[in-house]
């Protein structure tokens, strides 16, 4: 999720640069964080669950099928 957000935000910055816009490094970091948060909220609202990298969510139904 974070990588996808960073890629989209990089595209946004590249388009802005092509149009002559310049941002301070602090603005870029702040904007990147804000973009990630907004993208996360949109996905959550659409019904997705954001989990940390390496997390192993528990699924009762899958564990029953696997014999657990």
N, CA and C atoms as an extended XYZ file, in Angstrom:
204
Properties=species:S:1:pos:R:3:atomname:S:1:resname:S:1:resid:I:1 pbc="F F F"
N         0.828       -1.180        0.000 N   UNK     1
C         0.000        0.000        0.000 CA  UNK     1
C         0.876        1.249        0.000 C   UNK     1
N         1.888        1.257        0.864 N   UNK     2
C         2.766        2.430        0.962 CA  UNK     2
C         3.518        2.635       -0.354 C   UNK     2
N         3.991        1.555       -0.945 N   UNK     3
C         4.730        1.661       -2.203 CA  UNK     3
C         3.820        2.164       -3.315 C   UNK     3
N         2.606        1.649       -3.371 N   UNK     4
C         1.655        2.106       -4.388 CA  UNK     4
C         1.366        3.590       -4.223 C   UNK     4
N         1.187        4.026       -2.987 N   UNK     5
C         0.939        5.441       -2.716 CA  UNK     5
C         2.128        6.295       -3.150 C   UNK     5
N         3.339        5.820       -2.844 N   UNK     6
C         4.539        6.568       -3.220 CA  UNK     6
C         4.678        6.681       -4.737 C   UNK     6
N         4.330        5.619       -5.454 N   UNK     7
C         4.420        5.655       -6.921 CA  UNK     7
C         3.427        6.653       -7.512 C   UNK     7
N         2.208        6.625       -6.999 N   UNK     8
C         1.192        7.566       -7.490 CA  UNK     8
C         1.609        8.993       -7.169 C   UNK     8
N         2.091        9.215       -5.948 N   UNK     9
C         2.501       10.559       -5.544 CA  UNK     9
C         3.705       11.034       -6.378 C   UNK     9
N         4.614       10.123       -6.705 N   UNK    10
C         5.757       10.482       -7.553 CA  UNK    10
C         5.275       10.939       -8.931 C   UNK    10
N         4.264       10.265       -9.468 N   UNK    11
C         3.681       10.671      -10.752 CA  UNK    11
C         3.053       12.066      -10.651 C   UNK    11
N         2.368       12.314       -9.531 N   UNK    12
C         1.767       13.634       -9.319 CA  UNK    12
C         2.856       14.710       -9.286 C   UNK    12
N         3.943       14.449       -8.574 N   UNK    13
C         5.045       15.418       -8.496 CA  UNK    13
C         5.719       15.612       -9.855 C   UNK    13
N         5.877       14.530      -10.603 N   UNK    14
C         6.499       14.637      -11.922 CA  UNK    14
C         5.651       15.506      -12.844 C   UNK    14
N         4.334       15.308      -12.820 N   UNK    15
C         3.448       16.144      -13.629 CA  UNK    15
C         3.506       17.598      -13.197 C   UNK    15
N         3.552       17.834      -11.906 N   UNK    16
C         3.644       19.204      -11.394 CA  UNK    16
C         4.952       19.856      -11.837 C   UNK    16
N         6.045       19.097      -11.787 N   UNK    17
C         7.352       19.637      -12.204 CA  UNK    17
C         7.351       19.989      -13.689 C   UNK    17
N         6.699       19.148      -14.495 N   UNK    18
C         6.614       19.442      -15.925 CA  UNK    18
C         5.833       20.730      -16.188 C   UNK    18
N         4.938       21.057      -15.274 N   UNK    19
C         4.161       22.288      -15.403 CA  UNK    19
C         4.802       23.474      -14.688 C   UNK    19
N         6.050       23.296      -14.231 N   UNK    20
C         6.786       24.399      -13.631 CA  UNK    20
C         6.587       24.590      -12.135 C   UNK    20
N         5.909       23.683      -11.478 N   UNK    21
C         5.698       23.806      -10.041 CA  UNK    21
C         6.923       23.258       -9.301 C   UNK    21
N         7.296       23.941       -8.236 N   UNK    22
C         8.413       23.502       -7.392 CA  UNK    22
C         7.932       23.374       -5.951 C   UNK    22
N         8.416       22.358       -5.265 N   UNK    23
C         8.035       22.123       -3.878 CA  UNK    23
C         9.279       21.974       -3.023 C   UNK    23
N         9.200       22.412       -1.775 N   UNK    24
C        10.304       22.223       -0.837 CA  UNK    24
C        10.336       20.759       -0.421 C   UNK    24
N        11.490       20.283        0.022 N   UNK    25
C        11.552       18.894        0.495 CA  UNK    25
C        10.549       18.617        1.624 C   UNK    25
N        10.353       19.595        2.502 N   UNK    26
C         9.391       19.414        3.592 CA  UNK    26
C         7.974       19.258        3.055 C   UNK    26
N         7.642       20.025        2.022 N   UNK    27
C         6.312       19.931        1.415 CA  UNK    27
C         6.110       18.581        0.738 C   UNK    27
N         7.161       18.066        0.143 N   UNK    28
C         7.071       16.761       -0.525 CA  UNK    28
C         6.826       15.659        0.498 C   UNK    28
N         7.555       15.683        1.603 N   UNK    29
C         7.371       14.674        2.656 CA  UNK    29
C         5.976       14.778        3.251 C   UNK    29
N         5.557       15.992        3.548 N   UNK    30
C         4.224       16.208        4.118 CA  UNK    30
C         3.137       15.746        3.147 C   UNK    30
N         3.290       16.091        1.882 N   UNK    31
C         2.321       15.699        0.864 CA  UNK    31
C         2.275       14.192        0.671 C   UNK    31
N         3.428       13.554        0.739 N   UNK    32
C         3.492       12.103        0.599 CA  UNK    32
C         2.746       11.424        1.741 C   UNK    32
N         2.966       11.903        2.950 N   UNK    33
C         2.273       11.332        4.108 CA  UNK    33
C         0.762       11.543        4.000 C   UNK    33
N         0.373       12.742        3.598 N   UNK    34
C        -1.047       13.057        3.450 CA  UNK    34
C        -1.679       12.196        2.358 C   UNK    34
N        -0.959       12.013        1.245 N   UNK    35
C        -1.459       11.189        0.142 CA  UNK    35
C        -1.683        9.754        0.604 C   UNK    35
N        -0.734        9.204        1.360 N   UNK    36
C        -0.860        7.841        1.872 CA  UNK    36
C        -2.082        7.720        2.780 C   UNK    36
N        -2.250        8.670        3.684 N   UNK    37
C        -3.390        8.630        4.600 CA  UNK    37
C        -4.714        8.721        3.842 C   UNK    37
N        -4.795        9.627        2.878 N   UNK    38
C        -6.031        9.790        2.116 CA  UNK    38
C        -6.327        8.560        1.268 C   UNK    38
N        -5.289        7.985        0.663 N   UNK    39
C        -5.472        6.783       -0.149 CA  UNK    39
C        -5.934        5.618        0.734 C   UNK    39
N        -5.351        5.506        1.915 N   UNK    40
C        -5.755        4.460        2.853 CA  UNK    40
C        -7.219        4.607        3.241 C   UNK    40
N        -7.625        5.830        3.564 N   UNK    41
C        -9.011        6.067        3.957 CA  UNK    41
C        -9.987        5.743        2.827 C   UNK    41
N        -9.598        6.069        1.597 N   UNK    42
C       -10.466        5.756        0.455 CA  UNK    42
C       -10.616        4.250        0.272 C   UNK    42
N        -9.528        3.518        0.437 N   UNK    43
C        -9.593        2.060        0.294 CA  UNK    43
C       -10.400        1.430        1.422 C   UNK    43
N       -10.227        1.928        2.642 N   UNK    44
C       -10.996        1.421        3.777 CA  UNK    44
C       -12.481        1.665        3.548 C   UNK    44
N       -12.811        2.860        3.073 N   UNK    45
C       -14.216        3.174        2.803 CA  UNK    45
C       -14.789        2.278        1.707 C   UNK    45
N       -13.934        1.852        0.777 N   UNK    46
C       -14.378        0.974       -0.311 CA  UNK    46
C       -14.489       -0.486        0.144 C   UNK    46
N       -14.129       -0.755        1.413 N   UNK    47
C       -14.289       -2.099        1.946 CA  UNK    47
C       -13.008       -2.900        2.113 C   UNK    47
N       -11.874       -2.300        1.817 N   UNK    48
C       -10.603       -3.005        1.972 CA  UNK    48
C       -10.085       -2.835        3.390 C   UNK    48
N        -9.236       -3.766        3.810 N   UNK    49
C        -8.589       -3.663        5.110 CA  UNK    49
C        -7.094       -3.500        4.877 C   UNK    49
N        -6.501       -2.504        5.488 N   UNK    50
C        -5.069       -2.250        5.361 CA  UNK    50
C        -4.375       -2.960        6.518 C   UNK    50
N        -3.449       -3.859        6.192 N   UNK    51
C        -2.724       -4.602        7.224 CA  UNK    51
C        -1.226       -4.338        7.064 C   UNK    51
N        -0.465       -4.417        8.154 N   UNK    52
C         0.981       -4.200        8.075 CA  UNK    52
C         1.666       -5.270        7.223 C   UNK    52
N         2.806       -4.933        6.662 N   UNK    53
C         3.587       -5.890        5.880 CA  UNK    53
C         3.972       -7.060        6.786 C   UNK    53
N         3.810       -8.263        6.286 N   UNK    54
C         4.176       -9.452        7.042 CA  UNK    54
C         3.091       -9.939        7.991 C   UNK    54
N         1.989       -9.217        8.092 N   UNK    55
C         0.902       -9.646        8.980 CA  UNK    55
C         0.269      -10.918        8.438 C   UNK    55
N        -0.186      -11.750        9.322 N   UNK    56
C        -0.868      -12.984        8.930 CA  UNK    56
C        -2.270      -12.947        9.519 C   UNK    56
N        -3.195      -12.332        8.769 N   UNK    57
C        -4.567      -12.244        9.273 CA  UNK    57
C        -5.157      -13.632        9.510 C   UNK    57
N        -5.952      -13.749       10.541 N   UNK    58
C        -6.598      -15.005       10.892 CA  UNK    58
C        -7.930      -15.116       10.171 C   UNK    58
N        -8.156      -16.259        9.543 N   UNK    59
C        -9.429      -16.500        8.860 CA  UNK    59
C        -9.959      -17.849        9.339 C   UNK    59
N       -11.028      -17.804       10.113 N   UNK    60
C       -11.616      -18.997       10.683 CA  UNK    60
C       -11.945      -20.036        9.612 C   UNK    60
N       -12.555      -19.610        8.533 N   UNK    61
C       -12.985      -20.513        7.470 CA  UNK    61
C       -11.786      -21.197        6.806 C   UNK    61
N       -10.741      -20.455        6.521 N   UNK    62
C        -9.559      -21.060        5.895 CA  UNK    62
C        -8.857      -22.036        6.832 C   UNK    62
N        -8.812      -21.720        8.105 N   UNK    63
C        -8.172      -22.628        9.058 CA  UNK    63
C        -8.943      -23.937        9.173 C   UNK    63
N       -10.270      -23.912        9.087 N   UNK    64
C       -11.067      -25.137        9.127 CA  UNK    64
C       -10.794      -26.005        7.907 C   UNK    64
N       -10.640      -25.363        6.731 N   UNK    65
C       -10.377      -26.110        5.489 CA  UNK    65
C        -8.994      -26.752        5.522 C   UNK    65
N        -8.047      -26.102        6.197 N   UNK    66
C        -6.678      -26.612        6.264 CA  UNK    66
C        -6.518      -27.643        7.379 C   UNK    66
N        -7.589      -27.898        8.107 N   UNK    67
C        -7.515      -28.893        9.175 CA  UNK    67
C        -7.098      -28.314       10.510 C   UNK    67
N        -7.128      -26.978       10.626 N   UNK    68
C        -6.674      -26.335       11.847 CA  UNK    68
C        -7.786      -26.004       12.678 C   UNK    68
